[in-house]
Amino acid sequence: MTTSRPRWPPERGAQRHDIEAIKDATEKLLTTSQGFSQRLYEEAAKANSSEPSAPQGNDDEIVDAEIVD
């Protein structure tokens, strides 16, 4: 009777294959994440460009004050 349990330690060929698969998956994840982050940044820039950067108000409302102890 044979079992389907993996051998430990794995054979060198299996390790090399697993390392390459991990590297490939990591690269794919980083590329996808970078594209997603770039889209988020672009959307945020669009949203911020349509809003005024400072409130539109009367400058006469500004009061210069000093705190005295």
N, C-alpha and C positions, 0 to 999 in steps of 0.2 A: 504494500500500500504506500502510495506517495502522497505527500502533503503539498499544498501550494504555498506554504510559508516561504517568505524570502530568506535567502541565505544571509548570514551575517558573519563576517563582514562581506559586503557585496564584492563581486569580482571587479577588477580594475576597469574592464571595458564598460561595465554597467555604471561605474562611478563617473567615468569620462562622459558618457552619454547623458547622465543626469545633470552634471555640471553644465554642459552645453545647453540642455533644455532650460535650466534655471536662468542662465545668462540670457538666452533668447526671450524668455518670458519677462524677465526684468527689463530688458531693452524695450520690448513692446509696451509694457506698463508705463515706463518713463515717457515714451513718445506720445502715448495716448494722454497721459496726465498733462504733459506740456501743452498739447493742443487744446485741451479742456481749459486749462488755466489761462491760456491766451484769449480764448473766447470770452471767459468771465471778465478779464481785464478790459477787453474792447467794449463789452456791454456796459461795464461800470463807467468807462470814459464817455460813452454816448449819453448815459443817464446824467452824468455830472455836467456835461457841456450844455445841456438844455436848461439847467437851473442857473439862476444868477449866482455869482460868486459872493456877493455881499448884499445884505438887505437894502432895499431901496427906501431910504427914510430921509428925514430932515436932519442935517448936521447940527442944527441949533439945539438938539436934544442932548448933545454930549456935554457932560459936566466934568471939569477937572477938579479933583478933590484930594485932600491930604488927610491922613489919619494922624491924630494927635493923641498921645497917651497921657 
